[in-house]
Amino acid sequence: MIETSSLDFVYLESDPRTQQPSACIYLKAGGQQDYAGVKADRLVTAHCLNFIELDAEIRRLHAELDEVRARAKKKFYKTHAAVAGA
């Protein structure tokens, strides 16, 4: 069985590094508990100091996913056209 991941975010009232609020988006493995001590290798955004920064990171992720979708669409339709033409 393949384990999938989902996205979630961590919000810290007082980031230990800055003593200011911060948030970031991370990959959450299926069944994993939510907690503030998320492993750094699972982060998918920078630590954001306000909502505007977090929103910019979310927009960046949207753009990356749109680009992945476009490339996948080309591959699938190219294969479909080749099979239909054979």
C-alpha positions in Angstrom: 0.0 0.0 0.0 1.3 3.4 -0.9 1.4 6.0 1.8 0.3 9.5 0.7 1.0 12.8 2.2 -1.0 16.0 2.5 -0.2 19.6 3.2 -0.7 21.3 6.5 0.7 24.3 8.3 2.3 25.0 11.7 1.7 28.3 13.4 4.0 29.3 16.3 2.9 32.1 18.6 6.6 32.7 19.4 9.2 31.3 17.1 12.2 30.3 19.2 14.5 31.8 16.5 12.9 35.3 16.4 10.5 35.5 19.4 7.9 36.5 16.8 4.9 34.6 15.4 5.7 32.5 12.3 4.1 29.9 10.1 5.1 27.4 7.4 3.6 24.7 5.3 4.8 21.2 5.6 4.1 17.7 4.2 2.2 15.6 6.6 2.5 11.8 6.1 -0.8 9.8 6.4 -1.6 9.1 10.0 1.1 11.5 11.4 0.1 13.6 14.4 0.2 17.3 14.1 2.8 19.0 16.3 4.9 22.2 16.3 8.2 20.2 16.1 7.9 19.3 12.4 11.1 17.9 10.9 12.8 20.5 8.8 13.1 18.0 5.8 9.3 18.1 5.5 8.9 21.8 5.1 7.7 23.0 1.7 7.8 26.8 2.4 10.0 29.2 4.3 9.1 30.3 7.8 6.8 33.2 7.2 6.5 36.1 9.7 3.0 37.2 8.6 0.0 36.2 6.6 1.2 38.1 3.5 4.4 36.1 3.4 2.5 32.8 3.9 0.0 33.8 1.2 2.9 34.5 -1.2 4.3 31.0 -0.5 0.9 29.4 -1.1 0.7 31.2 -4.5 4.2 30.0 -5.3 3.1 26.4 -4.6 0.0 26.9 -6.7 2.2 28.1 -9.6 4.4 25.0 -9.3 1.5 22.7 -9.2 0.0 24.4 -12.3 3.2 23.9 -14.1 3.4 20.2 -13.1 -0.2 19.8 -14.3 0.5 21.3 -17.7 3.5 19.1 -18.2 1.6 16.0 -17.2 -1.3 16.9 -19.5 1.0 17.2 -22.4 2.5 13.8 -21.7 -0.8 12.0 -21.3 -2.4 13.6 -24.4 0.7 13.0 -26.5 0.6 9.3 -25.5 -3.1 9.1 -26.1 -2.7 10.7 -29.6 0.0 8.2 -30.4 -2.1 5.2 -29.4 -5.1 6.5 -31.2 -3.0 7.1 -34.4 -1.5 3.6 -34.4 
